[in-house]
Amino acid sequence: MRERLAVWSWITPVIGLIFYPGMQILASNININCAYRGNLCNTLIGLPSLLLMFVVTITGLIFGITALKRMSQNSKLTGKAHAVIGIILNIIFILYGIFALLGGLFGS
């Protein structure tokens, strides 16, 4: 029996990756008014999309860790590869979000 949380651990960052550009496009429509205010205004508008991405990826990370813990306690459960891939994807997207936030704050 496959652990469902293991599968959801890699589906959640994919969902976050799908919604992140959509939120950025939505924010870019508002950025027209911020064109003369600089990077801080653009970063503040992009924060909701980054926040959504952080929430989704942290949830996926929790799912992956919980799935690995359950699989170590119950030998009948499978899906360790799904959980590990989900954890790795979530860590990559968390780092991407941190770099995007730092780039928005300190970039030119």
N, C-alpha and C positions, 0 to 999 in steps of 0.2 A: 504494500500500500504506500503510495507516494504522499509525502508530507505536502499539504497544500500551501503552507506558509513558505516552503522552499521555492515553489513556483512563483508565488506572489512577490518574493524578495527580488526577483529580476524583472518582473513585470512592472513594478512601481517606478523604477528609474526610467523605463521606456515611456511610461505615461508622463512622467515629469519632463522628459526630453521632448515629447510631442507638444505639451502645453506651454513650455518655456518660450519657444519662438512666437507662438500666438500671442502670448502676453506681451512680448517685446514689441510686436507689431502694433498692438493696442496702445502701448505706452508711447510708441513713436508718433502716433497721431497727436498726442498731448505735447510731445517734445517740440512741436513747432512754436508753441508759446514760450518755451524755455530756451530758445536758440540764443538769446542774448544774455542769459543768466549764468551760463557756464556748466561745468560738469556736475556740480553738486545737485542742481535741479534735475538733470537727466538721471542721475543716480537715484534720487529720491523717487522719481517716477518709476524706475525700473525695479525698485525694492519689492513691490508686491509679487512680481514674477519670480524674483530670486527667493522670496520667502516661501512661495508655493513650491518651488523646486527643492528647497531645504526640507520642508515638511514631508514631501513625498519621498525624498531619498532617505531621510532619517527613519521614516516609517518602514521603508524597504530594508534598511539595515537592521532594524529591530526584528522584522520578520525573518531575515536570514539567520541571525544569531539564535533566535528562539527555535527555528527549525533544526539547526544543528544541535542545539541542546536536547530537543525532543528525540532526535534520531540517535543520539548517544545513549539515551535512557531506554529506548525501545528499539530492539534490533530488527523488528518487522518493518519499520518505516524505511523508505528509500528516498532518494532525491538529494543526496549530499552534494552532487555536482551542481544542481540547481541553486542550492543555498550558497555555495562558495562563489559561483558566478554572480549571484545577486549581491553578495557582500562586496565583491570586487567592483562591480558596476556602481554600487551606491557610494563607495569611497571615492571612485573617480569623479562622479558627479558632484559630490560634496566639495572636493578640491576645485573642480571647475567653477562651482558657485562662489567659492572663496576668492579665486583669482578674478572672476568677473566683477565681484564687489570691490576688490582692491583696484582693479583697472578702472572702474567707474569713479572711484574716489580720487585716485592719484594719477590717472592717465590724462593724456592731453586731448 
